[in-house]
Amino acid sequence: FFFQAEDGIRDHCVTGVQTCALPICARALQVLIESLIVQMSRTGVEPAQKAEFEKSLVELRGKLLAALQNDENAPGLLAADAKIAQSRGDLPAAAKKWETYFTKVPQPPADSYLWYTTVARAQNDLGLAMQTATKGSEAYPGDLRLAVLRAELSALLGRFAEAAGLYEALAKAMPDQAQFARAAEEL
């Protein structure tokens, strides 16, 4: 089977059997890369299996680069490289890639805000983490994952009233999640 865009562009980037339009192929490769990163992050993954995942990551990144016409600065590749660097524990490289990505993409998806916030937080740059989570929350007010990050960061930054308010809003939005109401009360 194959995917073909309305413009008729097709590419053999997945295998010799499957073909897809460049934008669809690039997005599919990004999803595969992210899936491998999630699988690699699971505890209990054997070293040999992790090595296989790493090999697959390198191959998928190469295919993604080809699908993006060998543009090392394409936003899709920047995001993939940031996630790969993060998965390898190279937080400075991940942060640099996300910084470049955010300068190139005027309306990044919510997941990009989540990933960049996580990197900034892991580097103990709570100011940048809060700034990124806030921008993401403003761009995607319905994404409660970003609201949770903002509440956590507010508490870490000592902004307890702000954190309590955010946790109260989360408790109302998700009444089945008692931990948010408890957090609001504790603050």
C-alpha positions in Angstrom: 0.0 0.0 0.0 1.1 3.6 -0.3 0.0 7.1 0.7 0.0 9.7 -2.0 -0.5 13.4 -1.4 -2.8 15.4 -3.6 0.2 16.8 -5.4 1.2 13.3 -6.4 4.6 13.3 -4.7 5.6 9.8 -3.5 8.7 8.7 -1.8 10.2 5.3 -1.0 11.3 6.3 2.5 9.9 3.5 4.7 10.7 0.4 2.7 11.0 -0.6 -0.9 7.4 -1.8 -0.7 5.7 1.0 1.1 5.8 4.5 -0.3 4.3 7.7 1.0 4.2 11.4 0.3 7.1 13.3 1.8 5.1 15.2 4.6 3.3 12.0 5.6 6.4 10.0 5.4 8.3 12.5 7.5 5.6 12.5 10.1 5.4 8.7 10.2 9.1 8.5 10.8 8.9 11.1 13.6 6.2 8.9 15.3 8.4 5.8 14.9 11.4 7.7 16.4 9.3 8.8 19.3 7.9 5.3 19.8 11.5 3.9 19.9 12.5 6.5 22.4 9.6 5.6 24.7 10.5 1.9 24.4 14.1 2.6 25.2 13.1 4.6 28.3 11.3 1.6 29.9 13.0 0.0 32.8 14.0 -3.6 32.3 15.1 -3.2 28.7 18.1 -5.5 28.1 21.4 -3.9 26.9 21.3 -5.9 23.7 17.7 -4.7 23.0 18.7 -1.1 23.8 21.6 -1.4 21.3 19.1 -2.6 18.7 16.8 0.3 19.5 19.8 2.7 19.1 20.7 1.2 15.7 17.0 1.6 14.6 17.0 5.2 15.8 20.1 6.0 13.7 18.5 4.3 10.7 15.1 6.1 11.2 16.9 9.4 11.6 18.7 8.9 8.3 15.4 8.1 6.6 13.8 11.2 8.2 16.7 13.3 6.9 16.2 11.9 3.4 12.4 12.5 3.6 13.1 16.1 4.6 15.4 16.5 1.6 18.6 16.4 3.6 17.7 19.6 5.4 19.5 19.4 8.8 17.6 22.5 9.9 14.1 21.3 9.0 11.8 21.6 12.1 10.8 18.0 12.0 14.5 16.9 12.1 15.3 19.4 14.8 12.5 18.0 17.0 13.6 14.4 16.4 17.2 15.3 17.1 16.2 17.0 20.4 14.2 14.0 21.4 17.0 11.6 20.5 19.6 13.8 22.4 17.2 13.8 25.4 16.8 10.1 25.3 20.6 9.7 25.4 20.9 12.1 28.3 22.5 14.8 26.3 20.4 17.6 27.8 22.5 20.6 26.5 22.2 19.3 22.9 18.5 18.7 23.4 18.0 22.2 24.8 19.9 23.7 21.8 17.8 21.8 19.3 14.6 22.8 21.0 15.7 26.4 21.2 16.4 26.4 17.4 13.1 24.5 16.8 11.1 27.1 18.6 12.6 30.0 16.6 11.6 28.3 13.4 8.1 27.1 14.2 5.6 29.9 14.9 2.9 27.5 16.3 4.6 24.4 17.7 2.4 21.5 18.7 1.7 21.0 22.4 4.0 18.0 22.7 7.0 20.2 21.7 6.2 22.4 24.7 6.1 19.3 26.9 9.4 18.0 25.7 11.2 21.3 25.9 9.8 22.0 29.4 11.0 18.6 30.5 14.5 19.3 29.2 14.7 22.7 30.9 13.4 21.2 34.1 16.0 18.4 34.0 18.7 21.0 33.6 17.3 22.8 36.6 16.4 25.8 34.5 13.1 26.3 36.2 12.6 29.8 34.8 12.9 28.5 31.2 10.7 25.5 32.1 8.0 27.7 33.5 8.2 30.1 30.6 7.9 27.3 28.1 5.0 25.6 30.0 3.2 28.9 30.3 3.5 29.6 26.6 2.3 26.1 25.9 -0.6 26.5 28.3 -1.6 29.8 26.6 -1.4 28.2 23.1 -3.2 25.0 24.2 -5.5 25.9 27.2 -7.2 22.6 26.9 -4.0 20.5 27.3 -4.1 19.6 30.9 -0.6 18.0 30.7 0.8 21.5 30.4 -1.3 22.8 33.2 0.0 20.1 35.5 3.6 21.0 34.6 2.8 24.7 35.3 1.4 23.8 38.7 4.4 21.7 39.6 6.8 24.3 38.4 5.0 27.1 40.3 5.4 25.1 43.5 9.1 24.4 42.8 9.6 28.1 42.2 7.9 29.0 45.5 4.9 30.5 43.9 2.5 28.7 46.2 -0.6 30.8 45.7 -0.3 30.4 41.9 0.4 26.7 42.3 -2.6 26.3 44.6 -4.9 28.1 42.1 -3.6 25.9 39.2 -4.1 22.7 41.3 -7.7 23.9 42.1 -8.4 24.4 38.5 -7.0 20.9 37.7 -9.1 19.4 40.5 -12.2 20.9 38.9 -11.2 19.8 35.4 -10.4 16.2 36.6 -12.5 15.5 39.7 -11.5 11.8 39.6 -7.9 12.8 40.3 -7.9 13.5 44.0 -4.2 14.3 44.1 -4.8 17.7 42.6 -7.3 18.7 45.3 -4.9 17.5 47.9 -2.1 19.5 46.4 -4.2 22.6 46.4 -5.1 22.2 50.0 -1.5 21.5 51.1 -0.2 24.6 49.4 
